[in-house]
Amino acid sequence: MRFPVPLAAAALAAFTAACATLMTATGPTKDRYEFMEDVEGKQALDWVRAQNARSLGHLEADPRFAPLRAEALAIVNNKDRLALGSVRDGWVYNFWQDATNVRGLWRRARLETYAAGKPAWETLLDVDALSAAENANWVFKGADCAPGGGARCLLTLSNGGKDASVRREFDIATKAFVPGGFALPEAKASTAWKDGDTLYVATDWGAGSLTQSGYPFIVKELKRGQPLESAREIMRGAAGDVGVFLGDFESEDGTHVVVATQGVTFFTSASYRLTDAGAAKVTLPSRATLQGLHKGELIFTIEEVWTPPGSATAYPQGALLSSTLAGATTASPSVRLLYGPGPRESIEGVTVTREAVLVAGTQNVRGRILRYTWDGRSWLESQVAMPPNGAIDFAGASSSESTAFAVFRDFLRPDTLYTIDARTGSATAVQSVPAQFNAAGMVSEQFEATSKDGTKVPYFVVRKRDTTLDGSAPTLLYGYGGFQVSMPPAYSPITGKLWLERGGVYVLANIRGGGEFGPAWHQAGLKLKRQAVYDDFIAVAEDLIARKITSPRRLGIMGGSNGGLLMGVMLTQRPELFRAAVVQVPLLDMLGYADANMLAGASWVDEYGDPRLDAQGKPTHPEERAWLAKLSPYQNMAPAAVAPVVPFFVTSTKDDRVHPAHARKMAARLEAAGTPFYYYENIDGGHSAAANLQEVARRRALEFVYLNQRLVD
């Protein structure tokens, strides 16, 4: 049964008063569940294993679990999936996993065969075989190859899916690791090739070389055959930064540029071009992102209104701009506008080809591609013809090639791969995967809810056309709302097969905090303004109920990471609206999330606010800590009010981005109160809570069994 609203409010008030013994806005008291922060501590893992056994014993015993898992497994192992990758020097590189290759194959195919829809794949590395040979739990995290068409690449391999990874030099020609080649120990590192025999490296150099967020802030130059400790320092940020991160760009004429980005906060940065002469600062606003290099022009987006030094022109927030590479590090760069988005538009991706710069963007969360060519004086715009009413993602391009690839996605049509000819701006469908669920008779609709402050918030509803709109439809509402991450339409075979086919309704909310309408939509929900994000999600839920698409008895919610925080806030602010909540790899302890032992948490204070205390135990940012004290689900949860929801927490021991203690501690508090919940912590898996495809299928089946029990039964 569900608590009446007054009773829920009374329980919340009582608990809010009681939680002063747990944590206060001005300083901490003893947290009885602090032991959960020892990631692999015996006491914590004993608790995890007991909760896993209890929850899995119930969910996997449901007669629906086995068929749901089998269906999910068939989907994730389906070899008809689009094989997407990166383009480099006439090849398309792809990482592939299936039932046979559980950990995956790194492989490549000639660009012309891929563009024709008939790739002939050549395997470069079998990660399953490597793991077996080395008795390791390797998860492939990517490859970074030397510039100028070199055959040497740095492969990134993670133990169990962690962000911290090792890097080892691999020779494509011999399909083997290079004996005595570059080998970097496990760290949250970044690298860039200076040339075929030299790397720029930002890594853990020892005591005092990492920021509180756990990322490096010192860049050194490492030559082939040189021990790591002998590397020469090139530049350094500060210990108070988020970190320093390396990247590089190549242009159509072979120019190679290496850039170090000093992340001062999560959203503000300074970029430096690295050369033999040292590090030269690129003239950019503090909120800007470098995107590429084309025809001698450095391409970048800005997330704030910017008037360049020496200019009278103010460029709009969210614009795509360029400046000459030669003048980019001068005091007064020559800046030009490619694209200035309108109020309901956004840029979702930028890629550079030999002939043009391509921009994937949206109008009211509907995708399109714009094409920009440089005539030596200005940028010329045209549009690439693509299907309407979906989302478009780039799927491979190179500054040395005229061919680029993009994927068109929507809720009910399988993903379709398009080849784009950058010379003409034409697009041709190359491959569309077979339908993986029966979408016949289903519809996708877009509505708007009105948030508390009057803002119109769009959302999508996917359902069977003949769904009876009397409030009885089991409905899953998904949200994220942070870090300028957009939630566009996407084809989800697992959701379609395990939920929509069985009569469920799926809803995707485009709430503030995301990037659906550019930086302004994101910044409307930062720090002390964050309640707008939660008001938006509540407004969507209430609109669904008002339209009689569903009702509180049949409404469930789901979100992961920052979306897991969203779920936690819903459990504390409006639990009476929902009967189920899947809380995936969440942030929940918002007073402790930025502490030194909480992994990457300190890097997100620019998003949420800073709750940290100084050496005297006083808040460094009192207003922000006070706000987070009111917001934090862990401190403000009223178990009696949450009880009717019976939430399901999903996390991973190997997640070294969002600490598993967030989910552990919240669930432990419910356990202590005798409040029912489910809990599953994958011992491997990283931040996605899934180390391989079998685990993905299992986790999704568990989630949909839970949703059926709560919303259908």
C-alpha positions as CSV (number, residue, x, y, z in Angstrom):
1,M,0.0,0.0,0.0
2,R,1.0,3.6,-0.4
3,F,1.3,6.1,2.5
4,P,-1.2,9.0,2.3
5,V,0.7,12.2,1.4
6,P,0.3,13.8,4.9
7,L,1.7,10.7,6.6
8,A,4.6,10.6,4.1
9,A,5.3,14.3,4.8
10,A,5.1,13.6,8.6
11,A,7.5,10.7,8.3
12,L,9.9,12.9,6.2
13,A,9.8,15.7,8.7
14,A,10.5,13.3,11.6
15,F,13.4,11.7,9.8
16,T,14.9,15.0,8.7
17,A,15.1,16.0,12.3
18,A,16.6,12.7,13.2
19,C,19.2,12.8,10.5
20,A,21.0,15.6,12.4
21,T,22.7,12.7,14.3
22,L,24.0,11.4,11.0
23,M,25.4,14.4,9.2
24,T,24.9,18.2,9.5
25,A,25.3,21.1,7.1
26,T,28.1,22.5,9.0
27,G,30.1,19.4,9.9
28,P,30.0,15.6,10.0
29,T,29.2,13.4,12.9
30,K,29.9,9.7,12.9
31,D,28.4,7.8,9.9
32,R,27.7,4.3,11.1
33,Y,28.0,3.0,7.5
34,E,31.4,4.5,6.8
35,F,32.9,1.0,6.5
36,M,31.0,0.7,3.2
37,E,33.5,3.2,1.7
38,D,36.2,0.5,1.8
39,V,35.5,-0.7,-1.7
40,E,36.8,-4.2,-1.3
41,G,36.8,-4.4,2.5
42,K,35.7,-7.7,4.0
43,Q,32.8,-6.2,6.1
44,A,31.5,-4.3,3.1
45,L,31.7,-7.2,0.7
46,D,30.2,-9.6,3.2
47,W,27.2,-7.3,3.3
48,V,27.2,-7.0,-0.5
49,R,27.2,-10.8,-1.0
50,A,24.4,-11.3,1.5
51,Q,22.3,-8.7,-0.3
52,N,23.1,-10.1,-3.7
53,A,22.0,-13.6,-2.5
54,R,18.8,-12.3,-1.1
55,S,17.8,-10.1,-4.0
56,L,18.9,-12.5,-6.8
57,G,17.3,-15.4,-5.0
58,H,13.9,-13.6,-5.3
59,L,14.2,-12.0,-8.7
60,E,15.8,-14.9,-10.5
61,A,13.2,-17.3,-9.1
62,D,10.5,-15.4,-10.9
63,P,9.4,-17.5,-13.9
64,R,9.8,-14.5,-16.1
65,F,13.5,-14.2,-15.4
66,A,14.8,-17.0,-17.5
67,P,12.9,-16.0,-20.7
68,L,13.7,-12.4,-20.2
69,R,17.4,-13.1,-19.8
70,A,17.4,-15.4,-22.8
71,E,15.8,-12.7,-24.9
72,A,18.2,-10.1,-23.7
73,L,21.2,-12.4,-24.3
74,A,20.0,-13.1,-27.9
75,I,19.9,-9.3,-28.5
76,V,23.3,-8.4,-27.0
77,N,24.9,-11.4,-28.9
78,N,23.1,-10.6,-32.2
79,K,25.6,-10.5,-35.0
80,D,23.3,-8.3,-37.1
81,R,24.2,-5.3,-34.9
82,L,25.8,-2.3,-36.6
83,A,29.6,-2.6,-36.4
84,L,30.6,1.0,-35.6
85,G,34.1,2.3,-35.1
86,S,36.7,4.9,-36.1
87,V,38.2,5.8,-39.4
88,R,41.9,6.0,-40.0
89,D,44.1,5.9,-43.1
90,G,41.8,4.0,-45.3
91,W,40.5,1.6,-42.6
92,V,37.6,1.4,-40.2
93,Y,38.5,0.1,-36.8
94,N,35.9,-1.7,-34.7
95,F,35.6,-3.4,-31.3
96,W,33.2,-6.4,-31.4
97,Q,31.6,-8.6,-28.8
98,D,29.3,-11.5,-29.2
99,A,28.5,-14.9,-27.7
100,T,31.8,-16.4,-28.9
101,N,33.9,-13.3,-28.3
102,V,32.7,-12.4,-24.8
103,R,35.5,-9.9,-24.1
104,G,35.7,-8.9,-27.7
105,L,37.8,-8.6,-30.8
106,W,39.6,-5.4,-32.0
107,R,39.5,-5.6,-35.7
108,R,39.5,-3.5,-38.9
109,A,38.1,-3.5,-42.5
110,R,39.0,-1.5,-45.6
111,L,37.1,1.7,-45.8
112,E,35.7,1.0,-49.3
113,T,34.3,-2.4,-48.2
114,Y,32.7,-0.9,-45.1
115,A,31.2,2.0,-47.0
116,A,29.7,-0.6,-49.4
117,G,28.0,-2.4,-46.5
118,K,30.2,-5.5,-47.0
119,P,33.2,-5.2,-44.6
120,A,35.9,-7.8,-44.7
121,W,37.1,-7.9,-41.1
122,E,40.7,-8.6,-40.1
123,T,41.2,-9.4,-36.4
124,L,44.0,-7.5,-34.7
125,L,43.6,-8.5,-31.1
126,D,41.4,-11.2,-29.4
127,V,40.8,-9.9,-25.9
128,D,39.4,-13.3,-24.7
129,A,42.6,-15.0,-25.8
130,L,44.8,-12.3,-24.2
131,S,42.9,-12.6,-20.9
132,A,43.3,-16.4,-20.9
133,A,47.0,-16.2,-21.7
134,E,47.7,-13.6,-19.0
135,N,45.1,-14.9,-16.5
136,A,43.6,-11.5,-16.4
137,N,40.2,-9.9,-16.5
138,W,40.9,-7.5,-19.4
139,V,38.3,-5.0,-20.6
140,F,39.2,-3.2,-23.9
141,K,39.0,0.5,-23.5
142,G,40.3,1.8,-26.8
143,A,43.3,2.5,-29.0
144,D,45.4,5.6,-29.8
145,C,47.5,5.3,-32.9
146,A,50.6,7.2,-33.9
147,P,50.1,10.1,-36.3
148,G,51.0,10.0,-40.0
149,G,49.6,6.5,-40.7
150,G,52.0,4.7,-38.3
151,A,51.3,1.1,-37.4
152,R,52.0,1.6,-33.7
153,C,49.1,2.1,-31.3
154,L,48.7,2.4,-27.6
155,L,46.0,0.0,-26.4
156,T,44.1,0.8,-23.2
157,L,43.2,-2.3,-21.1
158,S,41.2,-2.2,-17.8
159,N,41.1,-4.7,-15.0
160,G,37.4,-5.5,-14.8
161,G,36.2,-2.3,-16.3
162,K,37.7,0.3,-14.0
163,D,38.6,3.7,-15.4
164,A,42.2,3.2,-14.2
165,S,43.9,1.3,-16.9
166,V,47.2,0.1,-18.3
167,R,48.5,1.2,-21.7
168,R,50.6,-1.0,-23.9
169,E,52.1,-0.5,-27.3
170,F,50.8,-2.7,-30.1
171,D,52.0,-3.2,-33.7
172,I,49.2,-3.5,-36.2
173,A,51.5,-5.0,-38.8
174,T,52.6,-7.9,-36.6
175,K,49.3,-8.0,-34.6
176,A,51.3,-8.2,-31.4
177,F,52.5,-6.1,-28.5
178,V,55.8,-4.4,-29.2
179,P,58.6,-6.1,-27.2
180,G,60.2,-3.4,-25.0
181,G,57.7,-0.9,-26.3
182,F,55.8,1.7,-24.4
183,A,54.1,0.3,-21.4
184,L,52.3,2.5,-18.8
185,P,51.2,1.1,-15.4
186,E,47.6,1.2,-14.2
187,A,46.3,4.8,-13.7
188,K,43.6,7.2,-14.7
189,A,46.1,8.5,-17.3
190,S,45.9,10.2,-20.7
191,T,48.4,10.1,-23.5
192,A,49.1,11.6,-26.9
193,W,51.7,10.8,-29.5
194,K,54.2,13.6,-30.2
195,D,55.7,11.4,-33.0
196,G,56.3,7.7,-33.6
197,D,58.9,7.5,-30.9
198,T,57.7,10.0,-28.3
199,L,54.7,10.3,-26.1
200,Y,53.2,13.0,-24.0
201,V,52.0,11.4,-20.8
202,A,49.8,12.6,-17.9
203,T,49.7,9.8,-15.3
204,D,50.4,9.0,-11.6
205,W,54.0,10.1,-11.2
206,G,54.0,9.4,-7.5
207,A,53.1,11.2,-4.3
208,G,51.6,14.6,-4.9
209,S,51.0,14.2,-8.6
210,L,47.3,13.6,-8.6
211,T,44.4,15.9,-8.0
212,Q,41.8,15.2,-5.3
213,S,39.6,13.8,-8.1
214,G,42.3,11.2,-8.7
215,Y,43.5,12.5,-12.1
216,P,47.0,13.6,-13.1
217,F,47.9,17.3,-13.4
218,I,51.6,16.9,-14.6
219,V,52.5,16.3,-18.3
220,K,55.8,14.8,-19.3
221,E,57.5,13.8,-22.5
222,L,58.5,10.1,-22.6
223,K,60.8,8.9,-25.3
224,R,61.0,5.3,-26.6
225,G,63.2,3.2,-24.3
226,Q,63.2,5.8,-21.6
227,P,62.1,4.7,-18.1
228,L,59.0,6.5,-16.8
229,E,60.9,8.2,-14.0
230,S,63.2,9.8,-16.5
231,A,60.5,11.5,-18.5
232,R,60.9,15.3,-18.9
233,E,58.2,17.6,-17.5
234,I,56.5,19.8,-20.1
235,M,53.7,21.5,-18.1
236,R,51.7,21.2,-15.0
237,G,48.3,22.3,-13.8
238,A,47.5,22.5,-10.1
239,A,46.5,20.0,-7.4
240,G,43.2,21.8,-7.0
241,D,42.2,21.2,-10.7
242,V,40.1,18.3,-11.9
243,G,43.1,17.2,-13.9
244,V,45.1,17.7,-17.1
245,F,44.0,15.7,-20.2
246,L,45.7,15.1,-23.5
247,G,44.4,15.0,-27.0
248,D,45.5,15.6,-30.6
249,F,44.2,16.6,-34.0
250,E,45.3,16.1,-37.5
251,S,44.3,18.2,-40.5
252,E,43.8,17.2,-44.1
253,D,47.4,18.4,-45.0
254,G,49.0,16.2,-42.3
255,T,49.5,19.0,-39.7
256,H,49.5,17.3,-36.2
257,V,48.6,19.3,-33.1
258,V,48.8,18.0,-29.5
259,V,46.7,19.8,-26.9
260,A,46.8,19.6,-23.1
261,T,43.5,20.7,-21.5
262,Q,43.8,21.8,-17.9
263,G,40.4,21.1,-16.3
264,V,40.3,23.8,-13.7
265,T,36.7,22.7,-12.8
266,F,34.5,20.1,-14.6
267,F,33.2,22.8,-17.0
268,T,36.0,25.4,-17.1
269,S,39.4,24.8,-18.6
270,A,42.5,26.2,-20.3
271,S,44.0,24.6,-23.4
272,Y,47.6,24.6,-24.3
273,R,49.3,23.6,-27.6
274,L,52.3,21.4,-26.9
275,T,55.4,21.8,-29.1
276,D,59.2,21.6,-28.8
277,A,59.0,25.2,-27.6
278,G,56.8,24.2,-24.6
279,A,53.2,24.8,-23.8
280,A,51.4,27.8,-25.5
281,K,48.0,28.8,-24.2
282,V,45.2,28.8,-26.7
283,T,43.0,31.9,-26.5
284,L,39.6,30.6,-25.6
285,P,36.9,31.4,-23.1
286,S,37.0,29.3,-19.9
287,R,34.0,27.3,-21.1
288,A,35.0,26.0,-24.5
289,T,35.7,22.7,-26.2
290,L,38.2,22.1,-29.0
291,Q,36.7,20.0,-31.8
292,G,39.2,19.7,-34.6
293,L,41.5,21.2,-37.2
294,H,40.6,22.0,-40.8
295,K,42.2,24.1,-43.5
296,G,44.5,25.8,-41.0
297,E,41.5,26.7,-38.8
298,L,41.1,25.4,-35.2
299,I,37.5,24.5,-34.6
300,F,35.8,24.9,-31.2
301,T,32.5,25.3,-29.4
302,I,31.8,27.8,-26.6
303,E,29.5,27.2,-23.7
304,E,29.3,30.9,-22.7
305,V,28.8,34.2,-24.5
306,W,32.3,35.3,-25.6
307,T,33.8,38.5,-27.0
308,P,37.3,37.6,-28.2
309,P,40.1,39.9,-27.1
310,G,40.5,42.8,-29.6
311,S,37.0,42.1,-31.1
312,A,33.7,44.0,-30.8
313,T,31.7,40.9,-31.7
314,A,30.0,38.9,-29.0
315,Y,29.4,35.3,-30.0
316,P,26.4,33.4,-28.6
317,Q,26.5,30.7,-26.0
318,G,26.6,27.3,-27.7
319,A,28.2,28.6,-31.0
320,L,30.7,26.7,-33.2
321,L,33.7,29.0,-34.0
322,S,37.1,28.8,-35.6
323,S,40.4,30.7,-35.4
324,T,43.5,30.4,-37.4
325,L,45.9,27.8,-36.0
326,A,48.8,30.3,-36.4
327,G,46.9,32.9,-34.4
328,A,45.2,30.7,-31.9
329,T,47.8,31.2,-29.2
330,T,48.1,35.0,-29.8
331,A,46.4,37.7,-27.6
332,S,44.0,38.6,-30.4
333,P,43.0,35.6,-32.5
334,S,41.0,36.0,-35.7
335,V,37.7,34.4,-34.9
336,R,34.9,33.3,-37.3
337,L,31.4,31.9,-36.8
338,L,30.3,28.6,-38.3
339,Y,27.0,28.1,-36.5
340,G,25.0,29.9,-33.8
341,P,22.2,27.6,-32.4
342,G,18.8,29.0,-31.7
343,P,17.0,28.7,-28.3
344,R,15.6,25.2,-29.1
345,E,18.6,23.9,-30.9
346,S,21.9,22.3,-29.9
347,I,25.1,20.9,-31.2
348,E,25.5,17.2,-30.4
349,G,28.6,16.3,-32.3
350,V,31.3,17.8,-34.5
351,T,33.6,15.8,-36.9
352,V,36.1,16.8,-39.5
353,T,36.7,15.3,-42.9
354,R,39.1,16.2,-45.8
355,E,36.6,18.6,-47.4
356,A,34.3,19.8,-44.7
357,V,33.3,20.1,-41.1
358,L,30.1,18.2,-40.2
359,V,27.9,19.2,-37.3
360,A,25.2,16.9,-35.8
361,G,22.6,18.9,-34.0
362,T,19.0,19.0,-33.0
363,Q,15.9,21.2,-33.3
364,N,13.5,20.5,-30.5
365,V,15.4,17.1,-29.9
366,R,15.1,16.1,-33.5
367,G,18.4,15.4,-35.3
368,R,20.0,16.9,-38.4
369,I,23.5,17.3,-40.0
370,L,24.9,20.6,-41.2
371,R,28.0,20.8,-43.5
372,Y,30.5,23.7,-43.4
373,T,33.2,24.3,-46.1
374,W,35.9,26.9,-45.9
375,D,36.6,29.1,-48.9
376,G,39.6,30.8,-47.5
377,R,37.7,33.7,-46.1
378,S,34.4,32.4,-44.6
379,W,32.4,29.3,-43.8
380,L,29.7,28.2,-46.2
381,E,26.7,26.3,-44.8
382,S,24.6,23.5,-46.3
383,Q,22.5,20.7,-44.9
384,V,22.9,17.0,-45.4
385,A,19.6,15.3,-46.3
386,M,18.7,12.8,-43.5
387,P,15.5,11.2,-42.4
388,P,13.4,13.5,-40.1
389,N,12.1,12.9,-36.5
390,G,15.1,10.9,-35.1
391,A,18.5,11.4,-33.6
392,I,21.8,11.4,-35.5
393,D,25.2,10.4,-34.2
394,F,28.5,10.4,-36.1
395,A,30.0,6.9,-36.4
396,G,33.5,7.5,-37.8
397,A,35.4,10.2,-39.8
398,S,38.9,11.3,-40.5
399,S,40.5,14.5,-41.7
400,S,42.3,12.4,-44.3
401,E,39.2,10.9,-45.9
402,S,36.2,12.3,-47.8
403,T,33.9,9.6,-46.4
404,A,32.2,9.9,-43.0
405,F,29.6,7.8,-41.3
406,A,26.5,8.6,-39.3
407,V,23.8,6.5,-37.6
408,F,20.1,7.6,-37.7
409,R,18.2,6.4,-34.6
410,D,14.7,6.6,-33.4
411,F,12.6,4.6,-30.9
412,L,10.8,2.3,-33.3
413,R,13.1,2.0,-36.4
414,P,16.3,-0.1,-36.2
415,D,19.5,1.9,-36.4
416,T,20.6,2.7,-39.9
417,L,24.2,3.4,-41.0
418,Y,24.7,6.2,-43.5
419,T,27.7,7.0,-45.6
420,I,28.2,10.8,-46.0
421,D,30.2,12.1,-49.0
422,A,31.8,15.2,-47.6
423,R,32.6,16.5,-51.1
424,T,28.9,16.7,-52.1
425,G,27.1,16.6,-48.8
426,S,25.1,13.6,-49.9
427,A,24.1,10.7,-47.6
428,T,23.4,7.1,-48.6
429,A,21.9,4.4,-46.4
430,V,24.4,1.6,-46.2
431,Q,23.0,-0.9,-43.7
432,S,20.1,-1.2,-41.4
433,V,19.9,-3.9,-38.7
434,P,16.9,-6.2,-38.8
435,A,14.2,-5.3,-36.3
436,Q,14.9,-6.9,-32.9
437,F,11.4,-6.4,-31.5
438,N,8.0,-6.2,-33.0
439,A,7.1,-2.5,-33.3
440,A,4.0,-3.0,-35.4
441,G,1.2,-1.0,-33.9
442,M,3.4,1.1,-31.8
443,V,3.7,4.9,-31.8
444,S,6.2,7.5,-30.7
445,E,4.8,10.8,-29.5
446,Q,6.3,14.0,-28.1
447,F,4.6,16.0,-25.4
448,E,5.5,18.9,-23.2
449,A,5.1,19.3,-19.4
450,T,5.0,22.6,-17.6
451,S,7.6,22.7,-14.8
452,K,7.1,24.6,-11.5
453,D,8.6,27.8,-12.9
454,G,6.6,27.7,-16.1
455,T,9.4,26.2,-18.3
456,K,8.1,23.8,-21.1
457,V,9.9,20.5,-20.7
458,P,9.6,18.0,-23.7
459,Y,9.4,14.3,-23.3
460,F,8.8,11.3,-25.5
461,V,6.2,8.5,-25.0
462,V,6.6,5.2,-26.8
463,R,3.6,2.8,-26.5
464,K,1.3,0.5,-28.4
465,R,-1.2,2.5,-30.3
466,D,-4.2,0.7,-28.7
467,T,-3.0,1.3,-25.1
468,T,-6.0,2.2,-23.0
469,L,-5.5,5.7,-21.6
470,D,-7.2,5.2,-18.3
471,G,-4.1,5.3,-16.0
472,S,-3.6,1.5,-16.0
473,A,-0.6,1.2,-18.3
474,P,2.6,0.1,-16.6
475,T,5.0,2.9,-17.5
476,L,8.8,3.3,-17.2
477,L,10.0,6.9,-17.0
478,Y,13.8,7.4,-17.7
479,G,15.8,10.6,-16.9
480,Y,19.3,11.9,-16.5
481,G,19.4,15.7,-16.3
482,G,23.1,16.6,-15.9
483,F,26.5,17.4,-17.4
484,Q,25.0,18.7,-20.6
485,V,24.2,15.2,-21.7
486,S,21.3,15.0,-24.1
487,M,18.7,12.2,-24.2
488,P,17.6,12.0,-27.8
489,P,15.4,9.2,-29.3
490,A,17.2,5.9,-29.6
491,Y,16.4,2.3,-30.7
492,S,16.7,0.1,-27.6
493,P,16.1,-3.6,-28.6
494,I,16.1,-4.7,-25.0
495,T,13.6,-2.2,-23.8
496,G,11.5,-2.9,-26.9
497,K,11.6,-6.7,-26.5
498,L,11.4,-7.0,-22.7
499,W,9.0,-4.1,-22.0
500,L,7.2,-2.5,-25.0
501,E,6.2,-5.8,-26.6
502,R,4.7,-6.9,-23.4
503,G,2.5,-3.8,-23.2
504,G,4.7,-1.5,-21.2
505,V,5.0,2.2,-22.0
506,Y,8.4,3.8,-22.1
507,V,8.9,7.6,-21.5
508,L,12.1,9.6,-22.0
509,A,12.3,13.0,-20.2
510,N,14.4,15.9,-21.7
511,I,14.8,17.7,-18.4
512,R,17.1,20.6,-17.6
513,G,20.7,19.8,-16.7
514,G,21.0,18.0,-20.1
515,G,22.2,19.4,-23.4
516,E,19.0,19.1,-25.4
517,F,18.8,22.9,-25.9
518,G,22.5,23.7,-25.6
519,P,24.6,25.0,-22.7
520,A,21.8,27.2,-21.3
521,W,19.5,24.2,-20.8
522,H,22.4,22.6,-18.8
523,Q,23.4,25.6,-16.8
524,A,19.8,26.2,-15.7
525,G,20.2,23.3,-13.4
526,L,23.7,23.8,-12.0
527,K,24.5,23.9,-8.3
528,L,22.0,26.0,-6.3
529,K,19.6,26.0,-9.3
530,R,19.5,22.2,-9.4
531,Q,16.0,21.9,-8.0
532,A,14.8,22.9,-11.5
533,V,16.1,19.5,-12.7
534,Y,13.9,17.7,-10.2
535,D,10.9,19.9,-10.7
536,D,11.1,19.1,-14.4
537,F,11.1,15.4,-13.8
538,I,8.2,15.6,-11.4
539,A,6.3,17.7,-13.9
540,V,6.7,15.0,-16.5
541,A,5.5,12.4,-14.1
542,E,2.5,14.5,-13.2
543,D,1.8,15.2,-16.8
544,L,1.8,11.5,-17.6
545,I,-0.7,11.0,-14.8
546,A,-2.9,13.9,-15.9
547,R,-3.0,12.5,-19.5
548,K,-4.1,9.2,-17.9
549,I,-1.2,7.5,-19.7
550,T,-0.4,5.9,-16.3
551,S,-1.0,6.4,-12.6
552,P,1.2,6.3,-9.5
553,R,0.3,2.6,-9.0
554,R,1.7,1.8,-12.5
555,L,4.6,4.3,-12.8
556,G,8.2,3.3,-12.3
557,I,11.4,5.4,-12.8
558,M,15.0,4.5,-13.9
559,G,18.2,6.4,-14.1
560,G,22.0,5.8,-13.7
561,S,25.0,7.7,-12.3
562,N,23.8,11.3,-12.2
563,G,20.4,9.8,-13.1
564,G,20.8,7.6,-10.1
565,L,21.0,10.8,-8.0
566,L,17.8,11.9,-9.8
567,M,16.2,8.6,-8.6
568,G,17.3,9.2,-5.1
569,V,15.9,12.7,-5.0
570,M,12.6,11.4,-6.3
571,L,12.6,8.9,-3.4
572,T,13.0,11.8,-0.9
573,Q,10.9,14.5,-2.5
574,R,8.0,12.7,-4.2
575,P,7.9,9.0,-3.5
576,E,4.1,8.9,-3.6
577,L,4.3,9.5,-7.4
578,F,6.0,6.1,-8.1
579,R,5.8,2.4,-7.3
580,A,9.2,1.4,-8.5
581,A,12.6,2.9,-8.9
582,V,15.7,1.4,-10.5
583,V,18.6,3.3,-9.0
584,Q,21.7,2.5,-11.2
585,V,25.3,3.2,-10.1
586,P,24.0,6.3,-8.2
587,L,25.4,9.3,-6.4
588,L,23.4,9.5,-3.2
589,D,25.6,10.9,-0.3
590,M,25.9,14.4,-1.6
591,L,27.6,15.7,1.6
592,G,30.3,13.1,1.2
593,Y,30.6,12.6,-2.6
594,A,33.6,14.9,-3.0
595,D,35.6,13.6,-0.1
596,A,39.1,12.4,-0.9
597,N,38.2,8.7,-0.6
598,M,35.2,8.9,-2.8
599,L,37.0,8.4,-6.1
600,A,36.2,10.9,-8.9
601,G,33.6,12.8,-6.9
602,A,35.6,15.9,-6.3
603,S,35.7,16.5,-10.1
604,W,31.9,17.2,-10.1
605,V,31.7,20.1,-7.6
606,D,31.2,22.4,-10.6
607,E,28.0,20.5,-11.4
608,Y,26.5,20.0,-7.9
609,G,28.3,22.4,-5.6
610,D,31.1,21.9,-3.0
611,P,30.2,20.2,0.3
612,R,33.8,19.8,1.6
613,L,35.1,21.0,4.9
614,D,38.4,22.7,5.7
615,A,41.0,21.4,8.2
616,Q,39.0,23.1,11.0
617,G,35.8,21.3,10.0
618,K,34.2,24.4,8.5
619,P,32.5,24.4,5.1
620,T,34.6,25.8,2.3
621,H,31.4,26.9,0.5
622,P,28.8,27.3,3.2
623,E,25.8,28.1,0.9
624,E,26.6,25.2,-1.4
625,R,27.0,22.7,1.5
626,A,23.7,24.0,3.1
627,W,21.9,23.4,-0.2
628,L,23.4,19.9,-0.6
629,A,22.4,19.1,3.0
630,K,18.8,19.7,2.0
631,L,19.1,17.9,-1.3
632,S,21.1,14.8,-0.4
633,P,19.1,11.6,-0.6
634,Y,21.2,9.7,1.9
635,Q,20.8,12.3,4.6
636,N,17.1,13.2,3.8
637,M,15.5,9.8,3.1
638,A,12.5,8.9,5.1
639,P,12.4,5.0,5.0
640,A,8.7,4.9,5.9
641,A,7.9,7.1,2.8
642,V,10.1,5.1,0.6
643,A,8.7,1.8,1.7
644,P,5.8,1.6,-0.9
645,V,8.3,2.0,-3.7
646,V,10.6,-0.9,-2.8
647,P,13.6,0.5,-4.8
648,F,16.1,-1.6,-6.7
649,F,19.8,-0.5,-6.3
650,V,22.3,-1.6,-9.0
651,T,26.0,-0.8,-8.7
652,S,29.5,-2.3,-9.3
653,T,32.4,-3.0,-7.0
654,K,34.8,-2.1,-9.9
655,D,33.2,1.3,-10.5
656,D,36.1,3.7,-9.8
657,R,34.1,6.7,-11.0
658,V,31.0,6.7,-8.8
659,H,31.8,5.0,-5.5
660,P,29.6,1.9,-4.8
661,A,29.3,3.1,-1.2
662,H,26.6,5.5,-2.4
663,A,24.2,2.6,-3.1
664,R,25.5,0.5,-0.3
665,K,24.9,3.1,2.4
666,M,21.5,4.1,1.2
667,A,20.4,0.5,1.1
668,A,21.9,-0.3,4.5
669,R,19.9,2.6,6.0
670,L,16.7,1.1,4.5
671,E,17.7,-2.3,5.9
672,A,18.2,-0.9,9.4
673,A,14.7,0.6,9.2
674,G,13.2,-2.7,8.1
675,T,12.2,-1.1,4.8
676,P,12.1,-3.4,1.8
677,F,14.5,-3.0,-1.2
678,Y,16.4,-5.0,-3.7
679,Y,20.2,-4.7,-4.2
680,Y,22.6,-6.1,-6.8
681,E,26.3,-5.2,-6.9
682,N,28.3,-6.7,-9.8
683,I,31.7,-7.6,-8.4
684,D,33.1,-6.6,-11.9
685,G,31.8,-4.2,-14.4
686,G,33.1,-0.6,-14.0
687,H,30.8,2.4,-14.2
688,S,28.4,0.6,-16.6
689,A,28.0,-2.3,-14.0
690,A,28.6,-4.7,-16.9
691,A,32.0,-6.3,-17.6
692,N,30.7,-8.3,-20.6
693,L,27.6,-8.9,-22.7
694,Q,26.3,-11.8,-20.5
695,E,26.4,-9.5,-17.5
696,V,24.5,-6.9,-19.5
697,A,21.8,-9.4,-20.3
698,R,21.5,-10.6,-16.7
699,R,21.3,-7.1,-15.3
700,R,18.6,-5.9,-17.7
701,A,16.6,-9.1,-17.1
702,L,16.8,-8.5,-13.4
703,E,15.6,-4.9,-13.8
704,F,12.6,-5.9,-16.0
705,V,11.6,-8.7,-13.7
706,Y,11.6,-6.2,-10.9
707,L,9.5,-3.7,-13.0
708,N,7.0,-6.4,-13.9
709,Q,6.6,-7.4,-10.2
710,R,6.1,-3.8,-9.1
711,L,4.1,-2.3,-12.0
712,V,2.3,-5.2,-13.7
713,D,1.5,-7.7,-11.0
